[in-house]
Amino acid sequence: MHSLPSTPPSPDAQDAPPPGLPMTEVCQVGVVLRALLGVQGVVALGAAFDAAGPAQWLNRFLLACAVSVPGLLAWLLVACSLRLRLAAWPPLKVRAALLGLGALCAWTPWWLVQELERWLDSGPAPGWLRGLAVALTGALAAWALLVWLSLRVRAQGPTGLHARYAELQSRIRPHFLFNTLNTAVALVRLDPAQAERVLEDLAELFRAALAAPDWTSTLGEEVVLARRYLDIEALRFGERLRLSWELDPALDGARLPPLLLQPLVENAVRYGVEPNEAGGEVLVRTRRRGGQVELLVRNSLEAAAPGGHGLALANVNERLRLLYDVAAQLTVEAEPRRFSVRILFPER
């Protein structure tokens, strides 16, 4: 029998941001992309002021991008790399440090660009007032980013993301409960030990399904839950359910939303095995791919098999987005004789 902890796993302590300060958010790919697009949009609008025409606007915009892009990326990189140290500081000190960092990250590339222009054109040195304005603009941009990230974290609090997460979290279908209980009742006299194992597996599945939604799970724990589910279904279908496991144990610590794998294997059995007299095959694979973790669930299909998977896939995709934003990807491969769900997500 597989065992799981009696309480849901809690996120790593190092991933918990201090109250009101979104330190872990600055490390997310989606945040970096949105910050770049937002800042460059403001820069593009600013470059349009007093521009005589498109050529002059483009020249000003490119010059401003030479300052804003490296400055913003430097701010995000430093804030991300120092997030654990900053988490131990008082919030006011953290804000002051990040605003000062914003001023420095804006002033440094601006000064380099000005020095390069002086070297090429032998022009006069820029005045100190202009440099001060650039530094203050960098600090203001850092403050705006902090406000945006704080609002983002607040939206992911108990009244935001957790409420949506609870709504989206998968629940085991009632007919599976009835089938499992009927199977256990039939086994009570024939094989009491087996009946006890079935009920233990069922209890563990429901414990995971009814757990508080603000915890994450690990890939290893998700595989254990999927094995419990498939062990129960194997009693119903016997040789009709043919399972293949291709697992990389080194990836067991990768973080996932809870109960993510179970609805995928449940649908694989429901649409790939249950409607077919000859049964079907279900493959579960985990491996590294392109620096990420790949989770694959594949089931065979008969030509006349009914369609499905839509609600479960939408549920899984939404919960992945809430946890990893654009860093995770779900793709579906629907072929004439098989159906595959492939998930790529960061290993952290």
C-alpha positions in Angstrom: 0.0 0.0 0.0 1.2 3.5 -0.7 1.1 6.0 2.1 0.7 9.7 2.2 1.2 12.3 4.9 -1.8 12.6 7.2 -1.9 16.4 6.6 -1.6 18.3 3.4 1.9 19.5 2.5 2.6 23.1 3.1 4.5 25.3 0.6 8.2 25.8 1.2 8.8 28.5 3.8 11.2 30.2 1.4 8.3 30.7 -1.0 6.1 32.7 1.4 6.4 36.4 0.9 6.2 38.8 3.8 2.8 40.4 4.4 2.0 43.0 1.7 5.3 42.6 -0.1 5.2 40.5 -3.3 8.8 39.3 -3.3 8.1 35.9 -4.9 6.0 37.5 -7.7 9.0 39.2 -9.3 10.5 35.8 -10.2 7.6 34.7 -12.3 8.0 34.7 -16.1 4.5 36.1 -16.6 5.2 39.0 -14.3 8.4 39.9 -16.2 6.6 39.8 -19.6 3.7 42.0 -18.3 6.1 44.4 -16.6 8.1 44.8 -19.8 5.0 45.3 -22.0 3.5 47.8 -19.5 6.7 49.9 -19.1 7.4 50.0 -22.8 3.9 51.0 -23.5 4.3 54.0 -21.1 7.7 54.8 -22.8 6.1 54.7 -26.2 3.4 57.2 -25.1 6.0 59.4 -23.5 8.2 59.4 -26.6 5.2 60.6 -28.6 5.1 63.9 -26.8 6.5 66.8 -28.9 7.6 64.3 -31.6 7.5 66.0 -35.0 6.8 62.8 -36.9 7.1 59.0 -36.8 10.8 59.0 -37.5 11.5 61.3 -34.5 9.1 59.3 -32.3 10.9 56.0 -33.3 14.3 57.5 -32.5 13.1 58.7 -29.1 11.4 55.4 -28.3 14.5 53.3 -29.2 16.7 55.6 -27.2 14.3 55.3 -24.2 14.2 51.6 -24.6 18.0 51.4 -24.3 17.5 52.8 -20.8 14.2 51.3 -19.7 14.6 47.6 -20.8 18.0 46.9 -19.2 17.0 49.0 -16.1 13.7 47.1 -15.6 15.4 43.7 -16.2 18.1 44.6 -13.7 15.6 45.6 -11.1 13.6 42.4 -11.5 16.8 40.2 -11.5 18.2 41.8 -8.3 14.9 41.8 -6.5 14.3 38.1 -7.4 17.8 37.1 -6.4 17.6 38.9 -3.0 14.0 38.0 -2.2 15.0 35.7 0.6 17.2 38.2 2.3 14.7 41.0 1.8 11.9 38.8 3.3 13.7 39.1 6.7 13.7 42.9 6.6 10.9 45.2 7.9 8.5 46.1 5.1 9.4 49.8 5.2 13.1 49.1 4.8 12.3 46.7 1.9 10.2 49.4 0.1 13.0 51.9 0.5 15.6 49.5 -0.8 13.5 48.6 -3.8 12.8 52.3 -4.6 16.5 53.1 -4.3 17.3 50.1 -6.5 14.8 51.4 -9.1 16.5 54.8 -9.1 20.0 53.2 -9.6 18.8 50.8 -12.3 17.3 53.7 -14.2 20.2 56.1 -13.8 23.0 53.6 -14.6 21.9 52.7 -18.2 21.0 56.3 -18.8 24.5 57.5 -17.8 26.1 54.8 -20.0 24.0 55.9 -23.0 24.9 59.6 -22.3 28.6 58.7 -22.1 28.4 56.8 -25.3 26.7 59.7 -27.1 29.4 62.1 -25.8 32.1 59.8 -27.0 30.6 59.5 -30.5 29.5 63.2 -30.9 31.9 64.9 -28.4 28.9 66.8 -27.0 28.5 68.4 -23.6 28.0 66.4 -20.5 24.3 66.1 -19.4 23.2 68.3 -16.5 22.8 66.8 -13.0 19.1 67.9 -13.0 18.4 65.6 -15.9 20.1 62.7 -14.2 18.1 63.4 -11.0 14.9 63.3 -13.1 15.9 59.9 -14.5 16.6 58.5 -11.1 13.3 59.7 -9.7 11.5 58.3 -12.7 13.1 54.9 -12.0 12.1 55.1 -8.3 8.5 56.0 -9.4 8.5 53.1 -11.8 9.6 50.7 -9.0 6.9 52.1 -6.7 4.3 51.5 -9.5 5.5 47.9 -9.9 5.4 47.3 -6.2 1.8 48.6 -6.1 0.8 46.4 -9.0 2.4 43.3 -7.6 0.9 43.9 -4.2 -2.6 44.2 -5.7 -1.8 41.0 -7.6 -0.9 39.2 -4.4 -4.0 40.6 -2.7 -6.1 39.2 -5.5 -4.5 35.8 -4.8 -5.5 35.9 -1.2 -8.3 34.0 0.6 -11.0 36.2 -1.1 -9.4 35.9 -4.5 -7.3 33.0 -5.8 -8.2 30.6 -3.0 -11.9 31.1 -3.5 -11.5 30.4 -7.2 -9.1 27.5 -6.5 -11.7 25.9 -4.1 -14.3 26.2 -6.8 -12.0 24.7 -9.5 -10.6 21.9 -7.4 -11.7 18.5 -8.8 -14.1 16.3 -6.9 -14.4 12.5 -7.3 -17.5 11.7 -9.2 -20.4 10.1 -7.2 -20.7 7.1 -9.5 -17.1 6.2 -8.8 -17.9 6.2 -5.0 -20.9 3.9 -5.5 -19.0 1.5 -7.7 -16.1 1.4 -5.3 -18.3 0.8 -2.3 -20.1 -2.0 -4.2 -16.8 -3.5 -5.0 -15.7 -3.4 -1.4 -19.0 -5.0 -0.2 -18.5 -7.8 -2.7 -15.0 -8.4 -1.4 -15.8 -8.4 2.3 -16.6 -12.1 2.4 -14.3 -13.2 -0.5 -11.2 -11.3 0.4 -11.5 -9.1 3.6 -7.9 -7.9 3.3 -8.5 -6.7 -0.2 -11.7 -5.0 0.8 -9.9 -3.2 3.5 -7.2 -2.0 1.0 -9.9 -0.7 -1.3 -11.6 1.3 1.5 -8.2 2.7 2.5 -7.5 3.8 -1.0 -10.9 5.4 -1.3 -10.5 7.2 2.1 -7.1 8.6 0.9 -8.6 9.9 -2.3 -11.4 11.7 -0.5 -9.0 13.1 2.0 -7.0 14.7 -0.9 -10.2 15.8 -2.6 -11.6 17.5 0.5 -8.3 19.1 1.6 -8.0 22.8 2.1 -7.4 24.4 -1.3 -4.5 26.7 -0.3 -1.9 23.9 -0.3 0.2 22.7 -3.2 1.1 19.0 -3.8 4.1 17.3 -5.3 4.3 15.2 -8.4 5.2 12.2 -6.3 2.1 12.6 -4.2 0.0 13.1 -7.2 1.3 9.8 -8.7 0.5 8.0 -5.4 -3.0 9.3 -5.5 -3.4 8.2 -9.2 -2.1 4.8 -8.3 -4.7 4.5 -5.6 -7.4 5.4 -8.0 -6.2 3.1 -10.7 -5.8 0.2 -8.2 -9.5 0.6 -7.4 -10.5 0.7 -11.0 -8.3 -2.3 -11.8 -10.5 -4.4 -9.5 -13.6 -3.4 -11.6 -12.0 -3.9 -15.1 -9.4 -6.6 -14.4 -7.4 -7.4 -17.5 -9.4 -4.8 -19.5 -7.3 -2.0 -17.8 -3.7 -2.2 -19.0 -1.5 0.3 -17.2 2.0 1.6 -18.1 4.1 3.7 -15.8 7.2 5.5 -17.0 8.2 7.6 -14.1 11.4 9.6 -13.2 11.7 9.5 -9.4 14.0 12.5 -9.5 11.0 14.7 -10.4 8.8 13.6 -7.4 9.4 16.9 -5.6 8.1 19.1 -8.4 5.1 21.3 -7.2 1.6 20.9 -8.6 -1.9 22.0 -7.7 -3.5 19.3 -5.6 -5.5 16.5 -7.2 -4.3 17.5 -10.7 -3.4 14.0 -12.0 -6.3 12.1 -10.7 -9.0 13.6 -12.9 -6.8 13.0 -16.0 -6.4 9.3 -15.3 -10.1 9.2 -14.3 -11.0 10.5 -17.8 -8.5 8.2 -19.4 -10.3 5.2 -17.8 -13.8 6.6 -18.5 -13.3 7.3 -22.2 -10.5 4.9 -23.1 -11.3 1.7 -21.1 -14.9 1.7 -19.8 -16.8 2.0 -23.2 -14.7 -0.7 -24.9 -15.4 -4.4 -24.5 -11.7 -5.2 -25.0 -10.6 -2.5 -22.6 -7.8 -0.2 -23.2 -4.3 1.1 -22.3 -3.4 4.0 -20.0 0.1 5.5 -19.9 1.4 7.9 -17.3 4.8 9.3 -17.9 7.0 11.9 -16.1 10.3 13.1 -17.5 12.5 16.2 -17.9 12.0 18.0 -21.2 13.7 21.3 -22.2 14.5 22.3 -18.6 10.9 21.6 -17.5 8.9 18.7 -16.1 6.7 16.9 -18.6 3.6 15.0 -17.3 1.9 12.9 -19.9 -1.3 10.9 -19.6 -2.3 8.9 -22.7 -5.2 6.5 -23.3 -6.2 4.4 -26.2 -9.5 5.0 -28.0 -11.9 3.0 -30.1 -13.2 4.6 -33.2 -16.7 4.9 -31.8 -15.7 6.0 -28.3 -17.7 9.0 -26.9 -16.0 12.3 -26.6 -15.1 13.9 -23.3 -12.2 15.4 -21.3 -13.4 19.0 -21.8 -14.4 20.0 -18.3 -11.5 18.2 -16.7 -9.0 19.7 -19.0 -10.4 23.2 -18.5 -10.2 22.7 -14.8 -6.6 21.4 -14.9 -5.6 24.3 -17.2 -7.1 26.9 -15.0 -5.5 25.6 -11.8 -2.1 25.4 -13.6 -2.5 29.0 -14.7 -3.4 30.1 -11.2 -0.2 28.5 -9.8 2.3 29.0 -12.6 0.8 31.7 -14.9 2.4 31.4 -18.3 5.3 29.2 -17.1 3.1 26.1 -17.4 1.6 24.7 -20.7 -1.1 22.1 -21.3 -1.5 20.6 -24.8 -3.9 18.0 -26.1 -3.2 15.5 -28.9 -6.4 13.9 -30.2 -5.6 11.1 -32.6 -7.9 8.5 -34.2 -6.8 5.7 -31.8 -5.4 7.5 -28.8 -5.8 10.7 -26.7 -2.9 12.4 -24.9 -2.7 15.2 -22.4 0.8 16.7 -22.0 1.6 19.2 -19.2 4.9 21.2 -19.0 5.6 23.1 -15.8 8.7 24.4 -13.9 10.6 22.1 -11.6 10.9 24.0 -8.3 
